[in-house]
């Protein structure tokens, strides 16, 4: 009986040694599947997080800056002056101090009141005629583009008069009441970023218009302006005395690099809403309005007027992110530019989240017209 007992104990010990090879393989496979699922969840969450971050970056950069530009565009043409043919609300390339700046005086020799012509009537820059490079232009050489087949973005130059105290230009400078401001929007490299990236910038000039100076041989030089003095404000029970500020000469920035309004902009496009209707405000249904690219200087017909603006930007995120398409497969439609691709440099670069923003702005200071 003892041998039988020993045999039973031996078989018991042998049967309790552990997993079989098949069981071990199944366990390893299950472990790998669970690990793979966990890694997939982690990867998906990471990708979604980066895409949400990229989307947030575009919104923070673009929507705020885009809203600011819209506010300034609505001021366009306030303070314009009439011509012999039309009142100040009929805005075109002939309107003195007109809102959409298409023309500047050429100052031909031997002409009386030589600076009194064009949208920048009476104005000079550093004692010389204002360069056409600073005017509104389609595919301006001042404005870079990251799109294939489109070498340059547009440049939009607008003008308006400050109607009240406390207004600011696109660079954040205070505009004295009744002074004019010129704002130039264009795309340039933002060298404050590492690496440098293109961004939508604005450069501005503030000036005070005086008929006598405008018609003089020297004109009004917009290289600088004199901010008027402000009187002291006496103290109140809740506020201390505000000291007086003397008149101050300040430099303008119209021909310089300006300030970045929207970071990471691949392309900027502008369309003009043009109408031949004189009674645009009274009969808007008869406006016969059409949108066109910014024309060459002075190429508008005399009976055409600008009543609205369309602007569009192609913006991208700050940081690269995973996208479902390669850069070479991406296509965008920005206003009249349909199904355009990125250029070679942008295609070869990292993948970013990109989005198009567009807006149509009716120019309320250009709705009348006789």
Beta strands, then each sheet from edge to edge (+ up, - down):
strand 1: 123-124
strand 2: 144-147
strand 3: 150-152
strand 4: 156-161
strand 5: 167-168
strand 6: 174-175
strand 7: 180-190
strand 8: 197-207
strand 9: 220-221
strand 10: 224-227
strand 11: 248-251
strand 12: 259-262
strand 13: 265-275
strand 14: 290-293
strand 15: 305-316
strand 16: 332-334
strand 17: 337-340
strand 18: 354-362
sheet 1: 1+ 9+
sheet 2: 2+ 3-
sheet 3: 4+ 7- 8+ 12-
sheet 4: 5+ 6-
sheet 5: 10+ 11-
sheet 6: 14+ 13- 15+ 18-
sheet 7: 16+ 17-
end
